[in-house]
């Protein structure tokens, strides 16, 4: 059963923008994009990921995959921690890998959102 977000003031995510930003991060390339592109993409994905993490996914209900959701949240929080995030001194490839990691985590939370939180489509 789909449920609405329990948090007041949490706006529904723009799923098309999320998909676009994830596709940009995960697209095949012949070389690494400029660091400015990686940084901008990382910032966008951090915002999407934090937005998805603001929802209640029923972690207290075993039938909704509570342990898996809790583990996913822990992994995301660990990756969003300041010491883990790339800085200007971080190797270019490491920053690119981090950007891709955030894209994967964002996809996981997007799928969780679609399955457990997004209001039912009134056209369905």
WOQUI-V225532 format. One record per residue. PHI is phi as a letter, one per 30 degrees, with the letter a starting at -180 (* if undefined). BURIAL is 1 if it has 16 or more other ideal C-beta (glycine too) atoms within 10 Angstrom, else 0. Layout:
PHI&BURIAL ; PHI&BURIAL
//
This chain:
*&0 ; d&0 ; b&0 ; d&0 ; d&1 ; d&0 ; d&0 ; d&0 ; i&0 ; d&0 ; d&0 ; d&0 ; d&1 ; d&0 ; d&0 ; d&0 ; d&0 ; d&1 ; d&0 ; d&0 ; d&1 ; d&1 ; e&0 ; d&1 ; d&1 ; c&0 ; d&0 ; d&0 ; b&0 ; d&0 ; a&0 ; d&0 ; d&1 ; e&0 ; e&0 ; d&0 ; d&0 ; d&1 ; d&0 ; d&0 ; d&1 ; d&1 ; e&0 ; d&1 ; d&1 ; d&1 ; d&0 ; d&1 ; d&1 ; d&0 ; d&1 ; d&1 ; d&1 ; d&0 ; d&1 ; c&0 ; c&1 ; i&1 ; d&0 ; d&0 ; c&0 ; e&0 ; d&0 ; c&1 ; i&1 ; e&0 ; d&0 ; d&0 ; d&1 ; d&0 ; d&0 ; d&1 ; d&1 ; d&0 ; d&0 ; d&1 ; d&0 ; d&0 ; d&1 ; d&0 ; e&0 ; e&0 ; d&0 ; d&0 ; d&0 ; d&1 ; c&0 ; d&0 ; d&0 ; d&0 ; e&0 ; e&0 ; d&0 ; d&0 ; d&1 ; d&1 ; d&0 ; d&1 ; e&1 ; d&1 ; d&1 ; d&1 ; d&1 ; d&0 ; d&1 ; d&1 ; d&1 ; d&1 ; d&1 ; d&1 ; d&0 ; d&1 ; e&1 ; d&0 ; d&0 ; b&1 ; c&1 ; e&1 ; e&0 ; e&0 ; d&0 ; d&0 ; d&0 ; d&0
//
